[in-house]
């Protein structure tokens, strides 16, 4: 339930060869916690997208969750 109430979420997406800027120690720790991977330099092959959302409307498990899942699906399609 606490995941549903987050207003900021970081999404990690495989993007081989992206060569992003080096991540901070906190960002690297979050990546390792969420993916359980031990990639030494993930910023070379993984894109980090920060999703911000603060609007809660209707029933949290229907409206807000549905809107969030649809938005994530749009992002995956776009990328």
C-alpha positions in Angstrom: 0.0 0.0 0.0 2.9 2.4 0.7 4.0 2.1 -2.9 0.6 3.4 -4.0 1.0 6.5 -1.9 4.4 7.5 -3.2 4.4 10.7 -5.2 7.9 10.3 -6.6 9.1 7.1 -8.2 12.3 6.3 -10.2 11.8 3.9 -13.1 14.9 2.0 -14.4 14.7 1.1 -18.1 17.2 -1.0 -20.1 18.7 1.3 -22.7 22.0 -0.2 -23.9 24.6 2.4 -24.8 22.8 5.3 -23.3 26.0 6.5 -21.5 24.2 8.8 -19.0 26.1 10.8 -16.3 27.5 8.8 -13.5 24.9 8.2 -10.7 25.2 9.3 -7.1 25.8 6.7 -4.4 22.1 7.0 -3.4 20.9 6.4 -6.9 23.1 3.4 -7.3 21.9 2.0 -4.0 18.3 2.4 -5.1 19.0 0.7 -8.4 20.6 -2.2 -6.6 17.8 -2.5 -4.1 15.1 -2.5 -6.7 16.7 -4.7 -9.3 19.0 -6.9 -7.2 21.7 -6.5 -9.9 25.3 -5.8 -9.3 26.1 -3.9 -12.5 29.3 -1.8 -11.8 28.4 1.0 -14.2 24.6 0.8 -14.8 24.4 4.4 -16.1 26.0 3.2 -19.3 23.1 0.8 -20.1 20.2 1.8 -17.9 18.0 5.0 -18.2 16.6 6.5 -15.0 13.3 8.3 -15.3 11.8 10.1 -12.3 8.0 10.1 -12.2 6.3 12.8 -10.2 2.6 12.6 -9.4 0.5 14.2 -6.7 -3.1 14.0 -7.9 -5.3 11.5 -6.0 -8.9 11.2 -7.3 -11.6 8.7 -6.8 -10.8 5.3 -5.3 -7.1 4.9 -4.9 -7.0 1.4 -6.2 -9.1 2.2 -9.3 -8.7 5.7 -10.5 -5.2 6.7 -9.3 -3.7 3.2 -9.8 -5.3 2.9 -13.2 -4.1 6.3 -14.3 -0.6 5.6 -13.0 -0.4 2.2 -14.8 -1.7 3.7 -18.0 0.9 6.5 -17.8 3.7 4.0 -17.2 2.4 2.0 -20.2 2.5 5.2 -22.3 6.1 5.8 -21.2 7.2 2.3 -22.1 5.6 2.6 -25.5 7.1 6.0 -26.1 10.6 4.9 -25.1 
